[in-house]
Amino acid sequence: MEIRYDKLPEHMQGGARRYIEHGIAPGHFLTAVLENNFVRAFMCADETNTECMRDWADWIYNDAPGGCHGSRERVGAWIEAGGMNGPNGGPVT
């Protein structure tokens, strides 16, 4: 599965990659996006991310692995499992 990080704002690509591949907890904005909490995401977003919110939704839907987003519990499980490169290749969903 190829994940297109280049669809995201450049300053966010590293954090998204670290989260997906290694389960490293992202900052407040990306955590809110992954948890499907777009009200909080808008509150935490910088100007660029505010303008790119549709791109974020598209990336979550089309590129991010299904088990890594959708709720606080799923995000927590993804972090605990160490992401795609964790010992079990991500959490069991």
N, C-alpha and C positions, 0 to 999 in steps of 0.2 A: 504494500500500500504506500503510494507516494503522497506525502502531505505537502501541500503547496503553501509554505510559509510566506512566499513572496506575494501572496494576496493581501497580507496584513501590512499595516504601517511599519516602516523599516525599524523604528525604535522599539517595536513590540515583538519582532520576530524571534529574537533570542529567548525571551521569557516564555513565549509560546512553545518553542522547540524544547527548552529545558523541562517544561511541565509535561508535554506529551511524551517525550522520549525517556525522561529520567524521573518523572514524578516530583520535580522540585516545585514547591509551592510558589505560585505567582503572586504578584502584587494585588492590591484591592480591586482595581478595575478588571483585570483579567479573571480574577476569581469570581467576581460578580457575573461576568459574561458567561463563564463556564457553568455557574450555578443556575443559569437562566433567570437571573435577577437583573433585568434591564433597567429598572428604576434606579437601583443602586449603581449599576454600571454607568448610567448617565451622570449620576452625582459624583462619581470618581474619575470620570473621563477628562482627559486634557482636550484641547481644541481639535487636534487631529483625530483622536479617537471618537469624539462626538460626531465629526463629519463622516467618519468611516463606519458608523454603527451598522449600516446595511451590509458592508463588506464583512464585518464580524459575524453577523447572522448567517451570511452565505458560507463563510469558512467553517463555522460550527456545523452547519447542515451537510456540507459537501466534502469536507476534508478531515475534520477532527474525528478520531476514533469514537464510536458510539458510547463506549463505556467510560469516557473521560469527562462527560458533561451531562447536564440536565438537572442536577440537584446538588445540594451541599453534601449529601451522603456519598454520591458518586464521585465527586471531586475528592473528598477525603479518602475514599477507598483507592482512587487512582494514585494519590500521593503516597499512601501507605504501601501500595504494591510496587512503587518505584517506576511507574510509567510503563511504556512499551518495552523498555530494556531492563525492567526489573527481573528478579529471579523467576517469576512466573509469567512474564510477558504481559503484564497488566492484570487487573483484577478480573475475577470471574463475574460476568454479568448475567 
